[in-house]
Amino acid sequence: MSDLAQYEINESSEQNMSGQLSTSDFQLVSIPRISVQAFCLDERTAATIQKASLDRRMSKTHTMVRQGGIPAAVETFKSAATPNFLIVETLSSPKEIIRELDELAEYCDAGTKVLVIGRINDVNLYRALIHRGVGEYVVGPVDIPQLINTIGQFYSNAEAEPFGRTIAVIGAKGGCGASSIAHNLSWSIAKTMETDVAIADLDLPFGTAGLDFNRDPLQGIMEAIASPDRLDDTLLDRLLSKCNDRLSLLAAPATLDQTYDFESDKFDQVIEVMQRGTPTVVLDLPHTWNSWVRHILAQVDETVIVAEPDLANLRNAKNLIDCISQLRPNDSKPYLVMNKTGVPKRPEIKPEEFSGVLDVTSLSVIPFEPALFGTASNNGQMIAECDGRHAVAGMFEDMAARVCGKAEMHTKSKSLLAALMKKVRK
């Protein structure tokens, strides 16, 4: 264990003992394909680690949980190699903890990262453990977000480019306008957040992203998944169609010359390569239900469900939310966008009642504006390009800020701009 990487003691690392964790930090954690073994003393700790191993962020890991604490780990590794990541729990006194870990160090392979879970909140103990090569010490009991975040920090690279945030957009019912929302949301994220965005049109037979962005690329998503052994940043760059300086499109084939039945993980590599090169990845999902759509919804960072204010949409949205909540028990619920509200003479469920039944956050309520959306679609433009002063354009800006976790910053920016404009008018 003395050969393990030494971690610098600073204020932020000492705060890790308390287990403080923000939602945004938790959402961005990504853990590579590693082996994890845990030796616990408390049944609650063992149950937490087991549940954490089922989380989407640890889907690549192979996790084994045992009882017995550090003594059991010592006995195990006398005759077996240690894993990539080792978790040991101790309820002992500081002196006894150090003695047990010194014994474990004799059998711990170089390169194994060690996390100790204890019950003593003492900075001097923390410093002593770090000095002996322990990667991290946290005070139990731990919860799932804290555990996953702590493991993820071992494999983060401060100098690396940020791992892209994935946002899936899906309609509760066919024709509710989910693709239009996805395309305008992507454009607004690129413009409002001033960040690079890549959108993948996964409605393979009927995708409209090429039409909406006025692009007709010869290649797209199908070419990306056709050669997984060749897929890298360079190949993906050739397949992406530039919509503007910050927005790129991976287009759907939009043909019916084949069926699109794939294994559940068929798009994983494409999405990962997109994430490596782009801070924000938007996935325009079709209104269908198969293994790969379900798999993607289980893996993304955020989900946006688009629905019209009627009973069928309400039923379908509830089914989607219930399913996604089961697939992602440690994540926040999906966002809801109410679209095409206020259609003349159509009986509608009020937006606040709709979102209240679903118990989700309403991201936006977009009015029925057939002339605006129709003109933008026919021109191959986004709403803000067609009429930047329209209220709907502002709604998409607000949606972009909220989905990216920058709502407060965006509000302050708009307030400052309004104040400046007021001074100019005076």
Secondary structure, 3 states (H helix, E strand, C coil): CCCCCCCCCCHHHHHHHHCCCCHHHHHCCCCCCCEEEEEECCHHHHHHHHHHHCCHHHCCCEEEEEECHHHHHHHHHCCCCCCCEEEEECCCCHHHHHHHHHHHHCCCCCCCEEEEEECCCCHHHHHHHHHCCCCEEEECCCCHHHHHHHHHHHCCCCCCCCCCEEEEEEECCCCCCHHHHHHHHHHHHHHHCCCCEEEEECCCCCCCHHHHCCCCCCCCHHHHHHCCCCCCHHHHHHHCEECCCCEEEECCCCCCCCCCCCCCCCCHHHHHHHHHHCCEEEEECCCCCCHHHHHHHHHCCEEEEEECCCHHHHHHHHHHHHHHHHHCCCCCCCEEEEEEECCCCCCCCCHHHHHHHHCCCEEEEEECCHHHHHHHHHHCCCHHHHCCCCHHHHHHHHHHHHHCCCHHHHHHHHHHHHHHHHHHHC
